[in-house]
Amino acid sequence: MMQRTLTIFALLLFVTAVQSFHPWYYCYPGGLYNSLTHLCCNYQIVVKGPNNACCGTTPINYLTQRCCGSQVYPAGSLTKCCYYVHWPGYIHYYLC
């Protein structure tokens, strides 16, 4: 039993080490992508570049940009993003 536990532990360590060298993730339905070079934005794989977040399908740099709905704004201009829900299930975003 101890041998089996050690084998499973060694396998988990190996998988963790491999994932740290190859940080692949799945973006449905687009497929696999490397999280060091790409982002999965709203089910689309896009090049990361200097960006570190998504606004809809648009990659953004969260240090300098903000998102309200799927609109991108400069970080200092967005005070608050509000929304209200229309029946049945439509959400309207606006700056407030």
N, C-alpha and C positions, 0 to 999 in steps of 0.2 A: 504493500500500500504506500509506503514511504517513497519507493522508487517511482511509482506512478505520479505521485504528487510533485516530486522534483522534476519529472519530465514535463508535466503540464506547466509548472512554473518557468522552466527554461524556455519552453515554447512561447509563452506569453512575453517573456523578456525579449526573445528574438523578434517577435511580431512588432513589439513596441519600438525596438531599435530600427527595424526596416521602415516603419511608418515615419520615423523622425527624419530619415534620409530621403524618403519619397512621400511627400505629403499629398497624396492623391485623395480626392473626394469625388463623389458622384453628384452631378447636377441633372436632375430629372427634367426633361427627357434627353438632355444634351449629351450626357455621357460623363466620362471621367475627366477631371481637370486637376492641374497642379495649383495648389492654393498659394504657392510662392509667386506665381506669375499670372494667375487669372483669378477672377471672381465669378460666382454664380449669382447673377442679378436677375431676379424674376424669371427663373427657369432658362436663362440664357448664359452661356459662357462668354465672358468678355475679358480683354486684356487688362491686367491690374494697373500697370504703370505706377505712378505715384499715388494711386487711389487705394483706399482701405475700407470703403463701404459702398453701398448701393442705394440709389434713389430710383425705384422702379427698375428699368433696364439700363440706367445710366450709372456708370461708376463715378464715385465722388471721393474727394479727399475730405474727411470729416474735420480736419484741423482748420480748413478754410471755407467749407461749404456745408449747408444744411439742406434738409429735404422736408417738404410739406406736401403730402399726397405723392405725386410723382414729379413735382417741380423743384428745381435746384435753385437755391438762393445763397448769396454770400453769407458767411457765418455771422457777421455783425448786423445784418439787416433783418434777420428773422427773430422777432421777439417771442412769438408764440404761434404754434400751429394748432388750430381748432378744427372741429368737424361737427357736422350734424348728419343724421341718418334719415334719408327719404325712404318711405315704404315703397316697395319691398326690397330692402337691403342695399340701396345705393348710398354710398358715403360721399359727401361733399366736403373737401378740405379747403380751408381758407386761412389767411393770416389774420390774427386778431391781436 
